[in-house]
């Protein structure tokens, strides 16, 4: 099975973020929480600078080769958010297609889905 990646935007700032008041962006805080929660799980975590979803910050992408991929946003940088993100990614990793039945979604990710992307084709056009 391909690795499911949680890609966390570490430059995300929520609307209430105050420059100078916080040493880290909201995205950096969420990334650290997700990294800690994902230790020992069947998923990997990486940080990127900007997923271009500023109006939806904090943003993450759940991705794996050959599977449906998802962008989720509007998270607060809290342990509950990190738990839901990682729990959903573990379900994504266990799914053959990346599709996870709604009834099994963690409550903390419901309402946070922004986009769904089909898997890329295996072949290049002729």
C-alpha positions in Angstrom: 0.0 0.0 0.0 1.3 3.5 -0.8 2.1 5.8 2.2 -0.6 8.2 3.2 0.9 11.6 3.8 -0.5 14.4 6.0 0.8 17.6 4.5 0.4 20.5 6.9 0.7 24.1 5.9 3.1 25.7 8.4 2.5 29.2 7.3 -1.3 29.2 8.0 -2.6 32.0 10.2 -6.2 32.0 11.4 -8.1 35.3 11.3 -7.5 36.0 15.0 -3.7 35.4 14.8 -1.8 38.4 16.2 1.7 39.1 14.7 4.1 39.6 17.5 1.8 38.0 20.1 2.7 34.4 19.1 6.2 33.0 18.4 4.7 30.5 15.9 2.1 30.6 13.2 -1.1 28.7 13.8 0.1 26.3 11.1 3.4 25.6 12.9 1.5 24.9 16.1 -0.9 22.5 14.3 2.0 20.8 12.5 3.8 20.1 15.8 0.6 18.7 17.3 0.0 16.5 14.2 3.6 15.3 14.1 3.4 14.3 17.8 0.0 12.5 17.4 1.2 10.6 14.3 4.2 9.0 16.0 3.9 5.3 15.7 0.9 5.4 13.2 0.7 4.1 9.7 0.9 7.6 8.1 3.7 10.1 7.5 3.7 13.9 8.1 5.4 16.7 6.2 5.3 20.4 6.4 5.0 22.8 3.4 5.0 26.6 3.3 1.6 27.5 1.9 -1.2 25.3 0.5 -2.8 28.5 -0.9 -5.9 28.1 1.3 -5.5 31.2 3.3 -9.2 31.8 3.6 -9.5 28.3 5.1 -6.5 28.3 7.5 -5.3 26.0 9.1 -5.0 23.7 6.1 -3.9 20.1 5.6 -3.9 17.7 2.7 -4.4 13.9 3.0 -2.6 12.2 0.1 -1.4 8.9 -1.2 -0.4 7.7 -4.6 -3.2 6.1 -6.5 -5.9 7.2 -4.0 -8.4 10.0 -3.6 -6.7 13.0 -2.0 -8.4 15.6 0.3 -7.7 19.1 1.4 -9.2 20.0 4.8 -9.2 23.4 6.4 -10.6 25.7 9.1 -8.8 23.9 11.9 -7.8 25.4 15.2 -4.3 24.4 16.3 -5.5 22.1 19.1 -4.8 18.5 20.2 -8.4 17.6 19.3 -7.9 18.9 15.7 -4.6 16.9 15.5 -6.2 13.8 16.8 -9.0 14.0 14.2 -6.7 14.7 11.3 -4.4 11.8 12.2 -7.3 9.4 12.9 -8.9 10.3 9.5 -5.5 9.8 7.7 -5.1 6.3 9.3 -8.6 5.4 7.9 -7.5 6.8 4.5 -4.3 4.7 4.7 -6.4 1.5 5.4 -8.7 2.2 2.4 -7.9 0.7 -1.0 -9.2 3.9 -2.8 -8.7 6.6 -0.2 -12.5 6.9 0.3 -13.5 6.6 3.9 -17.2 6.0 4.8 -18.7 9.1 6.4 -20.0 7.2 9.4 -16.4 6.4 10.4 -15.1 9.9 10.1 -13.9 11.4 13.4 -16.3 14.1 14.5 -13.5 16.7 14.6 -13.0 16.5 10.8 -16.6 16.8 9.8 -17.3 20.2 8.2 -13.6 20.7 7.4 -13.4 19.2 3.9 -12.5 21.8 1.3 -11.6 19.8 -1.8 -11.3 16.2 -3.1 -8.9 15.3 -5.9 -9.1 12.2 -8.0 -6.0 10.1 -8.2 -3.6 11.0 -11.0 -3.7 8.6 -14.0 -1.1 5.9 -14.1 -0.2 6.6 -17.7 0.7 9.7 -19.6 -1.5 10.4 -22.7 -0.2 9.0 -25.9 
